[in-house]
């Protein structure tokens, strides 16, 4: 599968908001936490195009991934793939590519029961802490 990453633009926001709602819905419903407005608003509130890349397949939006710097760490956030692109190795390829360019510890959180946890574990992330909803994972610089 041929894919590319490009810098996000402010005009990508609403497409990403809808993608997030679709991708997150099954896990949020399973956890009893789905709220159609909140799932969209959280991305609107946290979207930083300067830290976000758009994943394209065939010139079309396939997903997004963000690496946001914080005080003493980097956060991997907003890693979403459209359902039709899941399970084909795209997530593995994108994550590998992005992680190769990071020279420090990376943190993320994933919802309890999400199949994405296995993807992150295959890339060296380990559980740091968890609660009934979230699992916080860390990958030390390799």
LINSUL-V687838 format. One record per pair of residues at least 12 apart in sequence whose ideal C-beta (glycine too) atoms are under 7 Angstrom apart, sorted by the first residue. I is the first residue (numbers start at 1). J is the second residue. If there is no record, write none. Layout:
I|J ; I|J
This chain:
1|57 ; 1|88 ; 1|89 ; 1|90 ; 2|57 ; 3|55 ; 3|56 ; 3|57 ; 3|62 ; 3|90 ; 3|93 ; 3|94 ; 4|56 ; 5|53 ; 5|54 ; 5|55 ; 6|53 ; 6|54 ; 6|56 ; 7|53 ; 8|49 ; 8|52 ; 8|53 ; 8|54 ; 8|64 ; 9|49 ; 10|49 ; 12|49 ; 12|54 ; 13|44 ; 13|47 ; 15|61 ; 16|43 ; 16|64 ; 17|40 ; 17|43 ; 17|44 ; 19|63 ; 19|80 ; 19|82 ; 20|39 ; 20|40 ; 20|43 ; 20|80 ; 21|36 ; 21|39 ; 21|40 ; 22|83 ; 23|80 ; 23|83 ; 24|39 ; 27|111 ; 27|113 ; 27|114 ; 30|113 ; 31|111 ; 31|112 ; 31|133 ; 33|133 ; 43|78 ; 48|66 ; 48|68 ; 51|66 ; 51|67 ; 51|68 ; 52|64 ; 52|66 ; 52|78 ; 53|65 ; 55|81 ; 55|94 ; 57|85 ; 62|81 ; 62|82 ; 62|85 ; 62|90 ; 63|80 ; 63|81 ; 63|82 ; 63|85 ; 64|78 ; 64|80 ; 65|78 ; 65|79 ; 65|94 ; 65|98 ; 66|78 ; 67|98 ; 67|102 ; 73|105 ; 73|107 ; 74|102 ; 74|104 ; 74|106 ; 75|107 ; 75|108 ; 76|106 ; 76|108 ; 91|119 ; 92|119 ; 95|119 ; 95|123 ; 96|123 ; 99|123 ; 103|141 ; 104|141 ; 105|138 ; 105|139 ; 105|140 ; 105|141 ; 106|139 ; 107|136 ; 107|138 ; 108|120 ; 108|125 ; 108|137 ; 109|134 ; 109|135 ; 109|136 ; 110|135 ; 110|137 ; 111|133 ; 111|134 ; 112|132 ; 112|133 ; 112|134 ; 112|135 ; 117|135 ; 120|137 ; 123|139 ; 124|139 ; 124|142 ; 125|137 ; 125|138 ; 125|139 ; 126|138
